[in-house]
Structures are given as structure tokens and as C-alpha cells.
Amino acid sequence: MRYGEKQWTSANNKELFGVNLHRFVEMEGHANHMEIAHEFGISLGEVKMLKKKLNRA
């Protein structure tokens, strides 16, 4: 089966928004939203979306 570029990237890269999810979970316990956004270079909205996605999984 042929993969499109997005499918190949998501299958080979286990990051969402360019964020390592294991590191995100570690920081989630002791850092606030602003610190997490600054550490990963993402917006506050993206931090909130990542938290929602992790709670669903």
C-alpha cells in the first residue's frame, strides 16, 4: 500500500505538533501551560489541544 507524505510522516514520527509526547507528559505534572508552551515553542492553544488528545487516549 502506498503512503502519502502525511501518512508516512505520522507513521515514522511519533510527535504531534513537533512535540515529543513522553517529554510533554513529564512536564505536564509540574509545569503550567505557559512554561510548557515556552519549552516546546508552541502556542497555548496547542498545549490545550495536546492535553485534550492525551486525555482521550
PQR file of N, CA, C, O and H, with PARSE charges and radii, in Angstrom:
ATOM      1  N   MET A   1       0.835  -1.174   0.000 -0.4000 1.5000
ATOM      2  CA  MET A   1       0.000   0.000   0.000 -0.0000 2.0000
ATOM      3  C   MET A   1       0.883   1.242   0.000  0.5500 1.7000
ATOM      4  O   MET A   1       1.866   1.307   0.738 -0.5500 1.4000
ATOM      5  N   ARG A   2       0.543   2.203  -0.808 -0.4000 1.5000
ATOM      6  CA  ARG A   2       1.325   3.427  -0.877 -0.0000 2.0000
ATOM      7  C   ARG A   2       0.900   4.398   0.208  0.5500 1.7000
ATOM      8  O   ARG A   2      -0.285   4.554   0.503 -0.5500 1.4000
ATOM      9  H   ARG A   2      -0.256   2.150  -1.407  0.4000 1.0000
ATOM     10  N   TYR A   3       1.878   5.034   0.783 -0.4000 1.5000
ATOM     11  CA  TYR A   3       1.619   6.052   1.786 -0.0000 2.0000
ATOM     12  C   TYR A   3       1.730   7.432   1.165  0.5500 1.7000
ATOM     13  O   TYR A   3       2.582   7.676   0.311 -0.5500 1.4000
ATOM     14  H   TYR A   3       2.840   4.907   0.544  0.4000 1.0000
ATOM     15  N   GLY A   4       0.877   8.316   1.594 -0.4000 1.5000
ATOM     16  CA  GLY A   4       1.045   9.713   1.254 -0.0000 2.0000
ATOM     17  C   GLY A   4       2.100  10.295   2.177  0.5500 1.7000
ATOM     18  O   GLY A   4       2.485   9.663   3.161 -0.5500 1.4000
ATOM     19  H   GLY A   4       0.185   8.118   2.288  0.4000 1.0000
ATOM     20  N   GLU A   5       2.556  11.468   1.874 -0.4000 1.5000
ATOM     21  CA  GLU A   5       3.610  12.078   2.688 -0.0000 2.0000
ATOM     22  C   GLU A   5       3.173  12.270   4.139  0.5500 1.7000
ATOM     23  O   GLU A   5       3.956  12.020   5.056 -0.5500 1.4000
ATOM     24  H   GLU A   5       2.243  11.981   1.075  0.4000 1.0000
ATOM     25  N   LYS A   6       1.939  12.707   4.357 -0.4000 1.5000
ATOM     26  CA  LYS A   6       1.459  12.918   5.723 -0.0000 2.0000
ATOM     27  C   LYS A   6       1.347  11.602   6.477  0.5500 1.7000
ATOM     28  O   LYS A   6       1.688  11.537   7.658 -0.5500 1.4000
ATOM     29  H   LYS A   6       1.304  12.910   3.612  0.4000 1.0000
ATOM     30  N   GLN A   7       0.878  10.559   5.819 -0.4000 1.5000
ATOM     31  CA  GLN A   7       0.775   9.258   6.475 -0.0000 2.0000
ATOM     32  C   GLN A   7       2.152   8.727   6.828  0.5500 1.7000
ATOM     33  O   GLN A   7       2.345   8.191   7.920 -0.5500 1.4000
ATOM     34  H   GLN A   7       0.601  10.611   4.860  0.4000 1.0000
ATOM     35  N   TRP A   8       3.117   8.867   5.919 -0.4000 1.5000
ATOM     36  CA  TRP A   8       4.464   8.386   6.169 -0.0000 2.0000
ATOM     37  C   TRP A   8       5.088   9.136   7.338  0.5500 1.7000
ATOM     38  O   TRP A   8       5.728   8.535   8.201 -0.5500 1.4000
ATOM     39  H   TRP A   8       2.960   9.302   5.033  0.4000 1.0000
ATOM     40  N   THR A   9       4.896  10.458   7.358 -0.4000 1.5000
ATOM     41  CA  THR A   9       5.456  11.272   8.425 -0.0000 2.0000
ATOM     42  C   THR A   9       4.846  10.891   9.769  0.5500 1.7000
ATOM     43  O   THR A   9       5.569  10.763  10.757 -0.5500 1.4000
ATOM     44  H   THR A   9       4.376  10.946   6.656  0.4000 1.0000
ATOM     45  N   SER A  10       3.542  10.711   9.821 -0.4000 1.5000
ATOM     46  CA  SER A  10       2.902  10.381  11.092 -0.0000 2.0000
ATOM     47  C   SER A  10       3.252   8.968  11.548  0.5500 1.7000
ATOM     48  O   SER A  10       3.315   8.707  12.749 -0.5500 1.4000
ATOM     49  H   SER A  10       2.955  10.815   9.018  0.4000 1.0000
ATOM     50  N   ALA A  11       3.478   8.065  10.619 -0.4000 1.5000
ATOM     51  CA  ALA A  11       3.851   6.697  10.985 -0.0000 2.0000
ATOM     52  C   ALA A  11       5.289   6.624  11.489  0.5500 1.7000
ATOM     53  O   ALA A  11       5.594   5.823  12.373 -0.5500 1.4000
ATOM     54  H   ALA A  11       3.427   8.277   9.643  0.4000 1.0000
ATOM     55  N   ASN A  12       6.163   7.442  10.944 -0.4000 1.5000
ATOM     56  CA  ASN A  12       7.572   7.391  11.310 -0.0000 2.0000
ATOM     57  C   ASN A  12       7.955   8.390  12.383  0.5500 1.7000
ATOM     58  O   ASN A  12       8.984   8.223  13.038 -0.5500 1.4000
ATOM     59  H   ASN A  12       5.915   8.093  10.226  0.4000 1.0000
ATOM     60  N   ASN A  13       7.172   9.397  12.574 -0.4000 1.5000
ATOM     61  CA  ASN A  13       7.475  10.430  13.544 -0.0000 2.0000
ATOM     62  C   ASN A  13       6.390  10.407  14.607  0.5500 1.7000
ATOM     63  O   ASN A  13       5.246  10.768  14.329 -0.5500 1.4000
ATOM     64  H   ASN A  13       6.336   9.532  12.042  0.4000 1.0000
ATOM     65  N   LYS A  14       6.719  10.000  15.782 -0.4000 1.5000
ATOM     66  CA  LYS A  14       5.729   9.836  16.842 -0.0000 2.0000
ATOM     67  C   LYS A  14       5.504  11.127  17.627  0.5500 1.7000
ATOM     68  O   LYS A  14       5.194  11.086  18.818 -0.5500 1.4000
ATOM     69  H   LYS A  14       7.648   9.707  16.007  0.4000 1.0000
ATOM     70  N   GLU A  15       5.655  12.247  16.975 -0.4000 1.5000
ATOM     71  CA  GLU A  15       5.448  13.518  17.627 -0.0000 2.0000
ATOM     72  C   GLU A  15       4.207  14.198  17.062  0.5500 1.7000
ATOM     73  O   GLU A  15       3.837  13.986  15.907 -0.5500 1.4000
ATOM     74  H   GLU A  15       5.907  12.281  16.008  0.4000 1.0000
ATOM     75  N   LEU A  16       3.584  15.001  17.879 -0.4000 1.5000
ATOM     76  CA  LEU A  16       2.405  15.755  17.479 -0.0000 2.0000
ATOM     77  C   LEU A  16       2.732  17.224  17.679  0.5500 1.7000
ATOM     78  O   LEU A  16       3.165  17.608  18.765 -0.5500 1.4000
ATOM     79  H   LEU A  16       3.885  15.173  18.817  0.4000 1.0000
ATOM     80  N   PHE A  17       2.541  18.049  16.673 -0.4000 1.5000
ATOM     81  CA  PHE A  17       2.941  19.455  16.689 -0.0000 2.0000
ATOM     82  C   PHE A  17       4.444  19.592  16.886  0.5500 1.7000
ATOM     83  O   PHE A  17       4.910  20.631  17.353 -0.5500 1.4000
ATOM     84  H   PHE A  17       2.190  17.737  15.791  0.4000 1.0000
ATOM     85  N   GLY A  18       5.216  18.554  16.535 -0.4000 1.5000
ATOM     86  CA  GLY A  18       6.664  18.605  16.713 -0.0000 2.0000
ATOM     87  C   GLY A  18       7.092  18.441  18.161  0.5500 1.7000
ATOM     88  O   GLY A  18       8.213  18.804  18.518 -0.5500 1.4000
ATOM     89  H   GLY A  18       4.837  17.710  16.155  0.4000 1.0000
ATOM     90  N   VAL A  19       6.213  17.898  19.001 -0.4000 1.5000
ATOM     91  CA  VAL A  19       6.484  17.753  20.432 -0.0000 2.0000
ATOM     92  C   VAL A  19       6.613  16.281  20.775  0.5500 1.7000
ATOM     93  O   VAL A  19       5.772  15.470  20.389 -0.5500 1.4000
ATOM     94  H   VAL A  19       5.303  17.604  18.711  0.4000 1.0000
ATOM     95  N   ASN A  20       7.659  15.942  21.495 -0.4000 1.5000
ATOM     96  CA  ASN A  20       7.831  14.586  21.994 -0.0000 2.0000
ATOM     97  C   ASN A  20       6.808  14.368  23.113  0.5500 1.7000
ATOM     98  O   ASN A  20       6.888  15.009  24.161 -0.5500 1.4000
ATOM     99  H   ASN A  20       8.342  16.602  21.808  0.4000 1.0000
ATOM    100  N   LEU A  21       5.866  13.480  22.895 -0.4000 1.5000
ATOM    101  CA  LEU A  21       4.761  13.314  23.850 -0.0000 2.0000
ATOM    102  C   LEU A  21       5.212  12.782  25.202  0.5500 1.7000
ATOM    103  O   LEU A  21       4.596  13.099  26.219 -0.5500 1.4000
ATOM    104  H   LEU A  21       5.801  12.960  22.044  0.4000 1.0000
ATOM    105  N   HIS A  22       6.273  11.982  25.240 -0.4000 1.5000
ATOM    106  CA  HIS A  22       6.775  11.485  26.518 -0.0000 2.0000
ATOM    107  C   HIS A  22       7.304  12.645  27.360  0.5500 1.7000
ATOM    108  O   HIS A  22       7.055  12.718  28.563 -0.5500 1.4000
ATOM    109  H   HIS A  22       6.774  11.724  24.414  0.4000 1.0000
ATOM    110  N   ARG A  23       8.025  13.535  26.722 -0.4000 1.5000
ATOM    111  CA  ARG A  23       8.555  14.715  27.426 -0.0000 2.0000
ATOM    112  C   ARG A  23       7.403  15.622  27.855  0.5500 1.7000
ATOM    113  O   ARG A  23       7.445  16.207  28.937 -0.5500 1.4000
ATOM    114  H   ARG A  23       8.227  13.476  25.744  0.4000 1.0000
ATOM    115  N   PHE A  24       6.376  15.741  27.013 -0.4000 1.5000
ATOM    116  CA  PHE A  24       5.212  16.565  27.333 -0.0000 2.0000
ATOM    117  C   PHE A  24       4.526  16.039  28.591  0.5500 1.7000
ATOM    118  O   PHE A  24       4.167  16.822  29.471 -0.5500 1.4000
ATOM    119  H   PHE A  24       6.342  15.266  26.134  0.4000 1.0000
ATOM    120  N   VAL A  25       4.341  14.733  28.684 -0.4000 1.5000
ATOM    121  CA  VAL A  25       3.678  14.139  29.849 -0.0000 2.0000
ATOM    122  C   VAL A  25       4.506  14.368  31.111  0.5500 1.7000
ATOM    123  O   VAL A  25       3.953  14.625  32.180 -0.5500 1.4000
ATOM    124  H   VAL A  25       4.632  14.098  27.969  0.4000 1.0000
ATOM    125  N   GLU A  26       5.827  14.275  30.989 -0.4000 1.5000
ATOM    126  CA  GLU A  26       6.690  14.534  32.147 -0.0000 2.0000
ATOM    127  C   GLU A  26       6.524  15.967  32.638  0.5500 1.7000
ATOM    128  O   GLU A  26       6.409  16.205  33.840 -0.5500 1.4000
ATOM    129  H   GLU A  26       6.276  14.066  30.120  0.4000 1.0000
ATOM    130  N   MET A  27       6.512  16.915  31.717 -0.4000 1.5000
ATOM    131  CA  MET A  27       6.400  18.320  32.100 -0.0000 2.0000
ATOM    132  C   MET A  27       5.008  18.686  32.581  0.5500 1.7000
ATOM    133  O   MET A  27       4.847  19.601  33.388 -0.5500 1.4000
ATOM    134  H   MET A  27       6.605  16.721  30.740  0.4000 1.0000
ATOM    135  N   GLU A  28       4.008  17.980  32.092 -0.4000 1.5000
ATOM    136  CA  GLU A  28       2.616  18.297  32.416 -0.0000 2.0000
ATOM    137  C   GLU A  28       2.366  18.245  33.925  0.5500 1.7000
ATOM    138  O   GLU A  28       1.558  19.011  34.448 -0.5500 1.4000
ATOM    139  H   GLU A  28       4.139  17.237  31.436  0.4000 1.0000
ATOM    140  N   GLY A  29       3.051  17.353  34.614 -0.4000 1.5000
ATOM    141  CA  GLY A  29       2.829  17.190  36.047 -0.0000 2.0000
ATOM    142  C   GLY A  29       3.344  18.332  36.898  0.5500 1.7000
ATOM    143  O   GLY A  29       2.807  18.577  37.978 -0.5500 1.4000
ATOM    144  H   GLY A  29       3.708  16.731  34.189  0.4000 1.0000
ATOM    145  N   HIS A  30       4.369  19.040  36.447 -0.4000 1.5000
ATOM    146  CA  HIS A  30       4.969  20.051  37.317 -0.0000 2.0000
ATOM    147  C   HIS A  30       5.102  21.440  36.696  0.5500 1.7000
ATOM    148  O   HIS A  30       5.622  22.350  37.343 -0.5500 1.4000
ATOM    149  H   HIS A  30       4.805  18.841  35.569  0.4000 1.0000
ATOM    150  N   ALA A  31       4.647  21.622  35.460 -0.4000 1.5000
ATOM    151  CA  ALA A  31       4.760  22.925  34.811 -0.0000 2.0000
ATOM    152  C   ALA A  31       3.382  23.425  34.384  0.5500 1.7000
ATOM    153  O   ALA A  31       2.481  22.635  34.100 -0.5500 1.4000
ATOM    154  H   ALA A  31       4.225  20.883  34.935  0.4000 1.0000
ATOM    155  N   ASN A  32       3.234  24.747  34.345 -0.4000 1.5000
ATOM    156  CA  ASN A  32       1.952  25.297  33.902 -0.0000 2.0000
ATOM    157  C   ASN A  32       1.938  25.402  32.374  0.5500 1.7000
ATOM    158  O   ASN A  32       2.940  25.129  31.713 -0.5500 1.4000
ATOM    159  H   ASN A  32       3.965  25.388  34.576  0.4000 1.0000
ATOM    160  N   HIS A  33       0.791  25.800  31.827 -0.4000 1.5000
ATOM    161  CA  HIS A  33       0.621  25.865  30.373 -0.0000 2.0000
ATOM    162  C   HIS A  33       1.653  26.781  29.710  0.5500 1.7000
ATOM    163  O   HIS A  33       2.201  26.454  28.658 -0.5500 1.4000
ATOM    164  H   HIS A  33      -0.024  26.021  32.363  0.4000 1.0000
ATOM    165  N   MET A  34       1.907  27.922  30.332 -0.4000 1.5000
ATOM    166  CA  MET A  34       2.836  28.890  29.750 -0.0000 2.0000
ATOM    167  C   MET A  34       4.254  28.320  29.687  0.5500 1.7000
ATOM    168  O   MET A  34       4.945  28.493  28.683 -0.5500 1.4000
ATOM    169  H   MET A  34       1.461  28.188  31.187  0.4000 1.0000
ATOM    170  N   GLU A  35       4.689  27.650  30.740 -0.4000 1.5000
ATOM    171  CA  GLU A  35       6.031  27.063  30.756 -0.0000 2.0000
ATOM    172  C   GLU A  35       6.170  25.962  29.705  0.5500 1.7000
ATOM    173  O   GLU A  35       7.202  25.853  29.043 -0.5500 1.4000
ATOM    174  H   GLU A  35       4.128  27.510  31.556  0.4000 1.0000
ATOM    175  N   ILE A  36       5.128  25.153  29.559 -0.4000 1.5000
ATOM    176  CA  ILE A  36       5.154  24.078  28.556 -0.0000 2.0000
ATOM    177  C   ILE A  36       5.216  24.669  27.152  0.5500 1.7000
ATOM    178  O   ILE A  36       5.994  24.204  26.319 -0.5500 1.4000
ATOM    179  H   ILE A  36       4.289  25.242  30.096  0.4000 1.0000
ATOM    180  N   ALA A  37       4.406  25.686  26.885 -0.4000 1.5000
ATOM    181  CA  ALA A  37       4.396  26.322  25.569 -0.0000 2.0000
ATOM    182  C   ALA A  37       5.761  26.926  25.257  0.5500 1.7000
ATOM    183  O   ALA A  37       6.251  26.809  24.134 -0.5500 1.4000
ATOM    184  H   ALA A  37       3.775  26.064  27.563  0.4000 1.0000
ATOM    185  N   HIS A  38       6.367  27.561  26.232 -0.4000 1.5000
ATOM    186  CA  HIS A  38       7.678  28.174  26.021 -0.0000 2.0000
ATOM    187  C   HIS A  38       8.741  27.101  25.788  0.5500 1.7000
ATOM    188  O   HIS A  38       9.585  27.255  24.905 -0.5500 1.4000
ATOM    189  H   HIS A  38       5.970  27.657  27.144  0.4000 1.0000
ATOM    190  N   GLU A  39       8.713  26.041  26.551 -0.4000 1.5000
ATOM    191  CA  GLU A  39       9.706  24.967  26.431 -0.0000 2.0000
ATOM    192  C   GLU A  39       9.680  24.311  25.051  0.5500 1.7000
ATOM    193  O   GLU A  39      10.731  24.045  24.469 -0.5500 1.4000
ATOM    194  H   GLU A  39       8.027  25.916  27.268  0.4000 1.0000
ATOM    195  N   PHE A  40       8.482  24.050  24.529 -0.4000 1.5000
ATOM    196  CA  PHE A  40       8.354  23.353  23.257 -0.0000 2.0000
ATOM    197  C   PHE A  40       8.213  24.284  22.059  0.5500 1.7000
ATOM    198  O   PHE A  40       8.243  23.828  20.916 -0.5500 1.4000
ATOM    199  H   PHE A  40       7.628  24.266  25.002  0.4000 1.0000
ATOM    200  N   GLY A  41       8.060  25.580  22.306 -0.4000 1.5000
ATOM    201  CA  GLY A  41       7.933  26.528  21.211 -0.0000 2.0000
ATOM    202  C   GLY A  41       6.605  26.422  20.480  0.5500 1.7000
ATOM    203  O   GLY A  41       6.547  26.588  19.261 -0.5500 1.4000
ATOM    204  H   GLY A  41       8.036  25.950  23.234  0.4000 1.0000
ATOM    205  N   ILE A  42       5.537  26.146  21.223 -0.4000 1.5000
ATOM    206  CA  ILE A  42       4.199  26.046  20.645 -0.0000 2.0000
ATOM    207  C   ILE A  42       3.289  27.050  21.345  0.5500 1.7000
ATOM    208  O   ILE A  42       3.671  27.643  22.354 -0.5500 1.4000
ATOM    209  H   ILE A  42       5.584  26.012  22.213  0.4000 1.0000
ATOM    210  N   SER A  43       2.095  27.238  20.811 -0.4000 1.5000
ATOM    211  CA  SER A  43       1.157  28.196  21.393 -0.0000 2.0000
ATOM    212  C   SER A  43       0.402  27.567  22.563  0.5500 1.7000
ATOM    213  O   SER A  43       0.408  26.350  22.747 -0.5500 1.4000
ATOM    214  H   SER A  43       1.785  26.757  19.991  0.4000 1.0000
ATOM    215  N   LEU A  44      -0.243  28.422  23.341 -0.4000 1.5000
ATOM    216  CA  LEU A  44      -1.053  27.930  24.460 -0.0000 2.0000
ATOM    217  C   LEU A  44      -2.209  27.070  23.967  0.5500 1.7000
ATOM    218  O   LEU A  44      -2.562  26.077  24.605 -0.5500 1.4000
ATOM    219  H   LEU A  44      -0.247  29.411  23.191  0.4000 1.0000
ATOM    220  N   GLY A  45      -2.797  27.443  22.838 -0.4000 1.5000
ATOM    221  CA  GLY A  45      -3.889  26.659  22.256 -0.0000 2.0000
ATOM    222  C   GLY A  45      -3.433  25.255  21.900  0.5500 1.7000
ATOM    223  O   GLY A  45      -4.169  24.290  22.103 -0.5500 1.4000
ATOM    224  H   GLY A  45      -2.510  28.249  22.320  0.4000 1.0000
ATOM    225  N   GLU A  46      -2.222  25.139  21.370 -0.4000 1.5000
ATOM    226  CA  GLU A  46      -1.692  23.817  21.024 -0.0000 2.0000
ATOM    227  C   GLU A  46      -1.431  22.982  22.270  0.5500 1.7000
ATOM    228  O   GLU A  46      -1.614  21.765  22.249 -0.5500 1.4000
ATOM    229  H   GLU A  46      -1.624  25.923  21.206  0.4000 1.0000
ATOM    230  N   VAL A  47      -1.006  23.623  23.353 -0.4000 1.5000
ATOM    231  CA  VAL A  47      -0.819  22.902  24.622 -0.0000 2.0000
ATOM    232  C   VAL A  47      -2.150  22.338  25.088  0.5500 1.7000
ATOM    233  O   VAL A  47      -2.224  21.183  25.506 -0.5500 1.4000
ATOM    234  H   VAL A  47      -0.857  24.612  23.370  0.4000 1.0000
ATOM    235  N   LYS A  48      -3.202  23.145  25.018 -0.4000 1.5000
ATOM    236  CA  LYS A  48      -4.525  22.692  25.441 -0.0000 2.0000
ATOM    237  C   LYS A  48      -5.031  21.552  24.563  0.5500 1.7000
ATOM    238  O   LYS A  48      -5.639  20.606  25.062 -0.5500 1.4000
ATOM    239  H   LYS A  48      -3.142  24.083  24.678  0.4000 1.0000
ATOM    240  N   MET A  49      -4.777  21.640  23.239 -0.4000 1.5000
ATOM    241  CA  MET A  49      -5.201  20.567  22.333 -0.0000 2.0000
ATOM    242  C   MET A  49      -4.446  19.280  22.631  0.5500 1.7000
ATOM    243  O   MET A  49      -5.037  18.201  22.589 -0.5500 1.4000
ATOM    244  H   MET A  49      -4.282  22.409  22.834  0.4000 1.0000
ATOM    245  N   LEU A  50      -3.152  19.369  22.932 -0.4000 1.5000
ATOM    246  CA  LEU A  50      -2.374  18.180  23.271 -0.0000 2.0000
ATOM    247  C   LEU A  50      -2.903  17.526  24.539  0.5500 1.7000
ATOM    248  O   LEU A  50      -3.011  16.302  24.614 -0.5500 1.4000
ATOM    249  H   LEU A  50      -2.672  20.246  22.966  0.4000 1.0000
ATOM    250  N   LYS A  51      -3.233  18.344  25.539 -0.4000 1.5000
ATOM    251  CA  LYS A  51      -3.793  17.794  26.781 -0.0000 2.0000
ATOM    252  C   LYS A  51      -5.112  17.077  26.524  0.5500 1.7000
ATOM    253  O   LYS A  51      -5.356  16.013  27.092 -0.5500 1.4000
ATOM    254  H   LYS A  51      -3.146  19.339  25.478  0.4000 1.0000
ATOM    255  N   LYS A  52      -5.971  17.651  25.670 -0.4000 1.5000
ATOM    256  CA  LYS A  52      -7.236  17.013  25.337 -0.0000 2.0000
ATOM    257  C   LYS A  52      -6.993  15.675  24.638  0.5500 1.7000
ATOM    258  O   LYS A  52      -7.635  14.677  24.965 -0.5500 1.4000
ATOM    259  H   LYS A  52      -5.773  18.516  25.209  0.4000 1.0000
ATOM    260  N   LYS A  53      -6.071  15.653  23.681 -0.4000 1.5000
ATOM    261  CA  LYS A  53      -5.768  14.434  22.949 -0.0000 2.0000
ATOM    262  C   LYS A  53      -5.216  13.350  23.860  0.5500 1.7000
ATOM    263  O   LYS A  53      -5.540  12.174  23.695 -0.5500 1.4000
ATOM    264  H   LYS A  53      -5.549  16.464  23.415  0.4000 1.0000
ATOM    265  N   LEU A  54      -4.378  13.738  24.826 -0.4000 1.5000
ATOM    266  CA  LEU A  54      -3.825  12.760  25.757 -0.0000 2.0000
ATOM    267  C   LEU A  54      -4.899  12.204  26.691  0.5500 1.7000
ATOM    268  O   LEU A  54      -4.862  11.026  27.047 -0.5500 1.4000
ATOM    269  H   LEU A  54      -4.114  14.694  24.960  0.4000 1.0000
ATOM    270  N   ASN A  55      -5.850  13.043  27.087 -0.4000 1.5000
ATOM    271  CA  ASN A  55      -6.927  12.573  27.962 -0.0000 2.0000
ATOM    272  C   ASN A  55      -7.854  11.611  27.242  0.5500 1.7000
ATOM    273  O   ASN A  55      -8.443  10.735  27.875 -0.5500 1.4000
ATOM    274  H   ASN A  55      -5.880  14.000  26.798  0.4000 1.0000
ATOM    275  N   ARG A  56      -7.995  11.756  25.919 -0.4000 1.5000
ATOM    276  CA  ARG A  56      -8.855  10.864  25.142 -0.0000 2.0000
ATOM    277  C   ARG A  56      -8.214   9.513  24.903  0.5500 1.7000
ATOM    278  O   ARG A  56      -8.903   8.502  24.762 -0.5500 1.4000
ATOM    279  H   ARG A  56      -7.516  12.467  25.405  0.4000 1.0000
ATOM    280  N   ALA A  57      -6.899   9.501  24.858 -0.4000 1.5000
ATOM    281  CA  ALA A  57      -6.177   8.251  24.509 -0.0000 2.0000
ATOM    282  C   ALA A  57      -6.127   7.266  25.642  0.5500 1.7000
ATOM    283  O   ALA A  57      -5.559   6.184  25.495 -0.5500 1.4000
ATOM    284  H   ALA A  57      -6.339  10.322  24.972  0.4000 1.0000
TER
END
